[in-house]
């Protein structure tokens, strides 16, 4: 682990919804197995869309249908529900990849990589 205080890099803390960067500040963004922890998923995705120029890569997992977990702090969605949310926000799915399970037989998590485009013409 690196002590960021000595490297000159300062950690950036934000409210989990409003990303403190200007519009189109980044060409792309990566969300890695974190969105199910966000209590305001739609708002966070909308703000991620705001700060990118073109693409968003979202690695997502969800508990299987038999163990569908939902609370005020965490929300698991099915792939079709993620697709619907992306469409609602105007994000086009360029590619969807199912990530095979590499753990023990009873690992109750399904994983997917969604490559999303802010602009449908970038597909």
Backbone as a ProteinNet text record, in pm:
[ID]
protein_1_A
[PRIMARY]
XXXXXXXXXXXXXXXXXXXXXXXXXXXXXXXXXXXXXXXXXXXXXXXXXXXXXXXXXXXXXXXXXXXXXXXXXXXXXXXXXXXXXXXXXXXXXXXXXXXXXXXXXXXXXXXXXXXXXXXXXXX
[TERTIARY]
84.2	0	88.8	52.3	131.1	70.3	154.1	109.7	99.9	-21.8	-42.9	-2.1	11.9	53.5	197.2	280.2	419.5	442.7	348	366.3	324.6	255.8	205.8	65.2	16.4	-120.9	-214.2	-317.4	-413	-537.2	-584.8	-706.4	-823.1	-909.4	-1026.9	-1148.5	-1215.2	-1334.4	-1454.4	-1557.1	-1677.4	-1799.5	-1916.5	-2038.9	-2098.3	-2034.9	-2085.1	-2184.7	-2214.3	-2308.6	-2250.4	-2204.9	-2155	-2002.6	-1953.7	-1809.9	-1748.3	-1649.8	-1597.9	-1501.1	-1548.3	-1471.9	-1565.9	-1508.5	-1590.4	-1643.9	-1741.6	-1801.7	-1695.8	-1700.2	-1608.4	-1461.6	-1434.9	-1297.7	-1211.6	-1273.7	-1200.7	-1253.2	-1164.1	-1209	-1298.4	-1259	-1337.6	-1332.3	-1416.3	-1420.4	-1439.1	-1388.7	-1402.4	-1468	-1571.8	-1635	-1613.9	-1545.6	-1508.2	-1573.4	-1678.9	-1747.5	-1781.2	-1832.2	-1863.6	-2006.1	-2070.9	-2199.7	-2308.4	-2302.7	-2404.3	-2394.4	-2281.8	-2265.6	-2321.4	-2348.4	-2394.1	-2544.7	-2586.7	-2730.4	-2805.5	-2734.9	-2797.5	-2733.1	-2759.8	-2695.4	-2725.2	-2849.3	-2887.8	-2816.3	-2814.4	-2752.2	-2601.1	-2538.5	-2393.9	-2359.5	-2434.9	-2411.4	-2430.3	-2532.2	-2556	-2437.9	-2380.2	-2266.3	-2140	-2125.6	-2013	-2024.6	-2145.6	-2168.2	-2129.9	-2159.9	-2130.1	-1980.1	-1898.5	-1755	-1674.3	-1738.8	-1665.1	-1692.7	-1598.2	-1616.3	-1680	-1645.6	-1688.9	-1737.9	-1651	-1680.8	-1678	-1755.1	-1756.9	-1746.5	-1662.2	-1645.4	-1696.3	-1798.7	-1856.8	-1844.3	-1764.9	-1758	-1860.2	-1956	-2064.7	-2080	-2124	-2165.2	-2293.2	-2360.1	-2483.2	-2497.5	-2566.9	-2596.3	-2697.4	-2695.1	-2787.1	-2931	-3024.4	-3166.5	-3211	-3146.8	-3184.5	-3144.5	-3048.8	-3000.8	-3004.4	-3117.5	-3128.5	-3131	-3027.3	-3009.4	-3042.2	-3119.7	-3155	-3168.9	-3104.5	-3117.3	-3100.9	-3106.8	-3087.3	-2944.4	-2850.2	-2709.9	-2655.3	-2720	-2672	-2789	-2766.4	-2871.6	-2810.9	-2856.5	-2815.3	-2920.2	-2875.9	-2968.2	-2935.9	-3034.8	-3014	-2957.4	-2894.5	-2835.3	-2937.9	-3058.1	-3162.4	-3198.6	-3190.6	-3219.8	-3108.3	-2981.6	-2870.9	-2888.6	-2923.5	-2942.8	-3050.5	-3160.2	-3270.1	-3226	-3147.8	-3098.5	-3002.8	-2913	-2821.8	-2900.7	-3001.6	-3084	-3157.6	-3210.3	-3280.8	-3190.1	-3061.8	-2965.6	-2903.4	-2943.8	-2890.1	-2751.2	-2717.4	-2589.2	-2612.2	-2540.6	-2552.5	-2456.4	-2503.3	-2415.8	-2341.7	-2210.7	-2124.4	-2095	-2069.6	-2036.8	-2073	-2117.8	-2147.3	-2077.9	-1996.7	-1920.1	-1951.6	-1995.7	-2017.2	-1881.6	-1846.9	-1719.4	-1744.4	-1677.7	-1697.8	-1652	-1718.9	-1683.4	-1553.5	-1464.1	-1334.6	-1314.2	-1417.2	-1405.8	-1478.1	-1494.8	-1559.6	-1700.7	-1753.8	-1882.6	-1992.4	-2001.3	-2109.3	-2058.9	-2025.7	-1990.9	-2111.2	-2196.2	-2327.7	-2326.1	-2222.5	-2212.2	-2190.7	-2272.8	-2253.5	-2189.5	-2097.7	-2023.4	-2033.3	-2035.9	-2041.9	-1957.4	-1906	-1840.8	-1930.5	-1970.4	-2046.7	-1955.8	-1941	-1871.4	-1982.5	-1986.3	-2095.2	-2042.7	-2127.3	-2092	-2188.5	-2131.5	-2211.8	-2285	-2225.5	-2279.3	-2305	-2427.4	-2463.3	-2381.7	-2330.8	-2252.5	-2112.9	-2068.5	-1935.2	-1933.2	-2053.3	-2069.7	-1957.5
-117.1	0	123.5	219.9	341.9	452.2	523.8	638.3	757	795.2	902	1040	1052.6	1181.1	1214.2	1111.9	1137.2	1139.9	1088.8	1085.2	1215.3	1299.4	1423	1408.2	1285.1	1261.4	1271.8	1349.3	1363.2	1280.8	1201.7	1124.6	1218.4	1176.6	1256.1	1190.8	1262.6	1210.8	1286.1	1210	1274.9	1207	1261.6	1215.7	1087.8	1028.7	905.3	925.6	1049.2	1079.7	1183.3	1294.7	1406	1398.4	1357.6	1341.7	1479.7	1518.7	1655.8	1684.4	1659.5	1691.4	1754.6	1834	1901.3	1802	1845.7	1764.3	1721.6	1594.6	1536.3	1549.6	1540.2	1552.4	1431.3	1315.8	1192.3	1128.9	1062.2	991.7	874	800.4	685.5	673.5	585.7	561.1	412	365.5	225.7	217.5	138.6	106.1	-41.8	-77.7	-217.2	-273.6	-350	-420.9	-329.5	-210.9	-116.6	-64.9	-76.1	-9.9	-66.5	-193.9	-251.5	-194	-131.1	-67.4	74.2	131.3	270	277.2	353.8	363	441.7	523.8	603.9	567.2	446.4	393.1	475.9	511.5	587.1	721.8	790.5	921.9	913.8	811.8	795.2	762.6	674.6	642.4	765.3	844.9	967	1062.2	1071	1160.8	1102.9	970.1	908.7	939.7	932.1	964.7	1110.2	1198.3	1340.6	1366.3	1294.7	1324.6	1250.5	1162.8	1092.9	1155.8	1136.1	1181.4	1072.7	946	842.7	714	644.8	509.1	493.7	395.9	359	206.9	157	13	-20	-103	-136.7	-285.9	-322.3	-460.3	-472.8	-559.9	-571.1	-715	-731.1	-864.2	-852.4	-962.6	-966.2	-1104	-1108.9	-1237.4	-1308.6	-1438	-1513.2	-1488.2	-1525.7	-1502.7	-1565.5	-1675.5	-1741.7	-1660.7	-1572.5	-1492.6	-1345.5	-1298.2	-1159.8	-1066.7	-985.9	-900.8	-756.4	-692.7	-553.2	-487.9	-375.6	-299.3	-152.2	-65.8	76.7	106.6	22.5	47.3	-30.7	-140.8	-224	-267.7	-274.2	-322.2	-408.1	-530	-622	-617.2	-612.8	-611.9	-727.7	-772.6	-872.6	-801.3	-877	-817	-739.8	-793.3	-722.7	-589.2	-583.6	-458.4	-356.4	-403.3	-312.2	-258	-347.6	-304.4	-197.1	-217.3	-120	14.3	10.3	134.1	206.9	132.5	195.1	262.7	193.7	250	374.9	370.9	486.7	609.1	586.1	695.8	734.1	667	699.5	643.2	536.4	469.6	347.3	339.4	226	116.6	-6.5	-120.4	-158.1	-138.1	-173.4	-322.8	-372.6	-513.1	-554.8	-678.4	-735.9	-871.2	-890.3	-1013.7	-1077.9	-1201.6	-1278	-1332.1	-1306.5	-1352.7	-1485.2	-1587.6	-1720.8	-1725.8	-1808.8	-1826.4	-1902.5	-1851.6	-1916.6	-1967.2	-1955.9	-1998.3	-2130	-2165.3	-2290.6	-2299.6	-2418.6	-2445.8	-2353.9	-2338.6	-2256.6	-2116.3	-2042.7	-1900.9	-1825.5	-1768.7	-1719.6	-1584.1	-1558.9	-1429.2	-1448.4	-1380.1	-1381.4	-1247.6	-1248.6	-1126.5	-1095.9	-966.5	-921.7	-796.1	-783.2	-659.4	-595.5	-472.6	-394.8	-285.7	-279.5	-168.4	-78.7	42.3	136.4	256.5	309.1	426.7	539.5	656.2	775.9	818.7	793.1	833.7	708.2	687.7	567.7	554.3	663.3	655.7	601.2	592.9	539.5	388.4	326.4	183.7	102.3
0	0	0	-79.3	-89	-2.5	69.2	146.9	52	16.1	-82	-29.5	99.8	153.7	116.8	97.3	62.9	-87.7	-166	-311.6	-378.8	-306.8	-366	-421	-432.1	-476.7	-356.8	-371.3	-262.6	-295.8	-200.1	-225.1	-253	-342.8	-378.3	-316.6	-232.9	-166.9	-223.2	-262	-312.8	-254.1	-278.9	-213.7	-271.9	-370.8	-428.9	-540.5	-572.9	-681.1	-775.7	-722.3	-803.5	-813.2	-929	-949.2	-971.7	-891.2	-895	-1010.4	-1132.7	-1252.5	-1353.1	-1444	-1543.2	-1646.4	-1721.4	-1826.1	-1927.3	-1967.3	-2066.2	-2025.5	-1896.4	-1847.3	-1882.9	-1907.3	-1935.7	-2064.2	-2135.5	-2255.4	-2215.8	-2111.5	-2067.7	-1916.3	-1864.4	-1719.9	-1696.8	-1583.5	-1545.2	-1408.9	-1401.6	-1274.1	-1251.2	-1146	-1124.5	-998.8	-1017.5	-910.3	-792.4	-823.5	-717.2	-721.2	-834	-851.9	-759.9	-727.9	-639	-497.3	-464.4	-333.7	-331.3	-448.4	-456.7	-431.1	-331.2	-303.8	-412.6	-489.6	-595.5	-729.3	-775.1	-894.7	-1019.5	-1039.4	-1159.4	-1162.5	-1050.7	-1043.3	-1064.6	-1006	-1022.4	-1167.4	-1230.7	-1372.1	-1460.1	-1430.1	-1507.7	-1494.6	-1375.1	-1357.9	-1420	-1419	-1489.9	-1638.9	-1690.3	-1832.1	-1860	-1767.3	-1783.9	-1796.1	-1718.8	-1716.7	-1823.7	-1900.1	-2006.6	-2141.8	-2233.2	-2370.5	-2455.4	-2431	-2523.8	-2457.7	-2386.1	-2341.2	-2190	-2145.6	-2005	-1999.1	-1911.9	-1892.8	-1753.5	-1745.9	-1616.4	-1591.9	-1492.8	-1446.5	-1334.2	-1353.2	-1256.5	-1212.4	-1090.6	-1048.1	-969.6	-963.8	-886.6	-826.3	-715.9	-654.9	-743.3	-742.8	-827.6	-784.4	-870	-843.6	-711.9	-674.9	-549.8	-427.3	-443.5	-331.1	-372.5	-419.4	-466.7	-346.6	-332.3	-215.3	-248.9	-164.5	-184	-47	-30	93.5	58.2	157.9	131.6	91.1	130.1	102.7	-16.6	-51	-160.8	-246.3	-376.1	-464.4	-574.5	-579.3	-684.1	-794.1	-919.2	-1033.1	-1124.5	-1196.3	-1300.5	-1422.4	-1511.4	-1632	-1712.2	-1725	-1801.3	-1735.1	-1601.6	-1531.4	-1552.2	-1556.8	-1587.7	-1729.2	-1824.1	-1963.3	-1972.1	-1900.8	-1902	-1843.5	-1736.2	-1675.3	-1768.9	-1833.5	-1930	-2041.9	-2093.9	-2202.9	-2155.9	-2035.6	-1979.7	-1971.6	-1946.4	-1934.8	-2069.6	-2176.8	-2308.7	-2332.8	-2262.3	-2282.4	-2371.6	-2482	-2573.7	-2531.8	-2537.8	-2506.8	-2634	-2631.8	-2744.9	-2740.3	-2619	-2602.1	-2460.6	-2448.7	-2318.1	-2312	-2210.1	-2197.6	-2063.4	-2068.8	-1946.5	-1902.3	-1778.2	-1724.3	-1653.9	-1700.5	-1643.6	-1499.2	-1424.4	-1284.3	-1274.1	-1195	-1179.3	-1037.5	-959.1	-819.4	-798	-672.3	-637.9	-696.7	-699.7	-762.8	-710.3	-580.2	-524.9	-493	-595.3	-581.3	-636.2	-548.7	-592.3	-662.9	-740.8	-805.7	-955	-1034.1	-1178.5	-1214.7	-1311.2	-1343.3	-1492.5	-1524.2	-1662.8	-1679.8	-1802.3	-1842.7	-1947	-1921.5	-2018.6	-2072	-2202.6	-2267.4	-2317.9	-2265.7	-2296.2	-2372.3	-2458.2	-2535.2	-2501.1	-2484	-2457.9	-2583.9	-2697.5	-2826.3	-2909.2	-2950.7	-3027.8	-3155.9	-3210.7	-3335.6	-3312.7	-3185.3	-3154.9	-3150.1	-3139.8	-3128.3	-3173.3
[MASK]
+++++++++++++++++++++++++++++++++++++++++++++++++++++++++++++++++++++++++++++++++++++++++++++++++++++++++++++++++++++++++++

